Amino acid sequence: MQSQIEEENLVQRFCHVLQEKSAEDIVNAQKGDIVLEYSILKILPPSQYHQTADYLAMLINNSLVVRGFYILHVRLKGILIRDVETYRSFIEILARKLRDIQGLEICHVHDAPFFFRQILSILSVFIKKEVRNKIFVIPKNSSSATCTGAATCAGDATFDYEKVSSDSSFYNNSSSLMSNNDPFV
């Protein structure tokens, strides 16, 4: 019984809804936004992956009912390139569970290491343009003073944000790869 409570607590710590504006010192965060914590995924047992995906889907659906949209903040602090393969099964479970859910307003990816942008640029060809244009990477060590809009920001410099999908001709040529009903294929 104690173990089950601890595992459920991990699921709720991995994905949760902000109760106060910027309550967790997350750039651009607002009350009601959904936060995913990579640091918790590292200690989440694989037996909880499906329950975690179900819980995240419930949070998203609740946000859709209350707000009409959902905003994600994915915190990747501490992620290493080898972790992408380590958690591949979890990523696949999430992709299958969330593929039909509409209403994403924006997805902020926080504390993203350099390699994450490279991987995202490769994978973005498989993500529908309307979803791709809602993904914004906020690199490590960015402050709320410089990250007030979206895509990419760093250090103390203030500048325009760059969307992940910058080469529209490349995506237009590859649009036949994407299904009309699936934002991730």
N, C-alpha and C positions, 0 to 999 in steps of 0.2 A: 504494500500500500504506500509506504513512504517513497519507494523508488518511482512509482507511478506519479505521485504528486510532484516529485522533483523533475521528472521528464516533462510533465505538462507545464511546469514553471519555465523550463528551458524553451519550450515552444513559444510561450507567451513573451519571453525575453527576446527571442529571435525576431519575431514579428509582432509589432504592437502599434497602437494608435497614440499619437501625441495628445496629451490631455491639456497642455498649455502651449501657447505660442513660444517657439524656440526654447522649450523646457529643457532640452538636452543639448543646447549649444550647437544646433545643426543649422548650417547656412540655409537660408530661405525656408525654414520649416515653419509651419502654421499648425494651430490646433486642428486636429482631425486628420492630419497627414499620417501615412503609414510608414513605419521605419523597419528596415531589415538590417540586422546586426550580424555581419560576417563573424565577428569574434565569438558569438554564441554558436554559430554553425559548427565551429571547430570542436565543440564539446557535445553537440547534439548527436545522440546515437542514431545510426542508420535506420533502426527499427521505428524511429519517429518521423522519418521523412514524409510519408504519406499523410500522417496526422498534421504535420506542419504545413504541408501544401493545402490541406483542407481548411486549416485555421486561417491561413492567409487569404484563401478564396472567400471565406466568410467575412473577414475584415473588409475586403474589397467590396463585396456585395452590400455590406452595411453602409459603407461610404457612398456607394451609388444610390442607395435609398435615401440617405440623409442629405447628401450634397449634390447628387447627380453626376459625380465624377470622383476619381481618386487620384491622389498624388503619392508617389513612392519616393522614399529616401533610402538608398542602399549604401550602407557604410561598409567600406572594404578595408578598413584599417587592419594592417598585418597580413593581407593576402599575398601569397607568393605564386609564381607562375605554376609551380607543381600542384598547387591547390585546385586549379581548374580541373585537372584530371582526377584528383582525389574526390572531388564532390560532383563529378560528372553525373552520377546516377540521380543525385538530388536535383541538379539543374534540369535533367530530362523530365523528372517527375513534375517539377514546377511548370515547365513549358507545356506539358500535356494538360495539366490541371487548369492553367490560366489562359490557354490559347483562344478560347471562345469568349472570354470576358472583355467587354468593350468599356470605354469610359475613362481610359488613362488620360489625365490632363498633362502630366509631366512626370518624368523620372529623373531625379537628381542622384548621380552616383558620386559619393563622397570618398575622399582619401584614396582615390584611384591611383595606383602606381602607373608608371609609364607604359608597361607592357599591356595594361588593360585597354588603353586607347588603341593600341595596335590590334589586339584581338577583336575589339568591337568594330574597328574599321573593316576587318576581314569578314566578320559575321553579319555586318549590316546589309550586305547584299541579299541576305535571306530574310530580312525584316522589312515589312511593308513600309513605304516611305512615310505614311502618316504616323506610324509608331516610331520609326527611326528619328523623325524630326522632334520627338518629344523626349528624347534621351539626352541628358546633359551631364558631362563629366566635370566634376569639380576636383582638381588635383589636391594632393596632400598639401598641408600648411596654408590653405586658403582661409581668408578671414571673411566674416560677414560684411565687412566694409567694402570689400572688392568683389564679392560674389552676389550681386543683387539681381541678375537677370536670368542666366541659365548657363549654357554649354560649358565653356572652359574658362577658368580663371585661376590665377596663381599669384603668390607673393603679394607685394604692396602696390603693384601697378594696376591702374584701372583702364580697362580696354573693352572693346566690343567682344561679345562671345562668339565662338565658332562652333557651329553645329557639327555633329559627328558626320553627317552626310553633306560633304561640301562639293563633291563632284557629281552633279546631276546627270551628266551625259553617261557616266558609267552605270548609274542605276537605271536610267531609261533603257539602255541596251540589255540589261539583265532582268527586266520586269517580267519576261516570260517565265522565269524560274519560280515566280511567286504565285501562290494560289489566291484566288479572290476572297476566299472565306477564312484563311488562316494568316494572322499577322506575322507568324514566325516561320513560315515555310515558303 
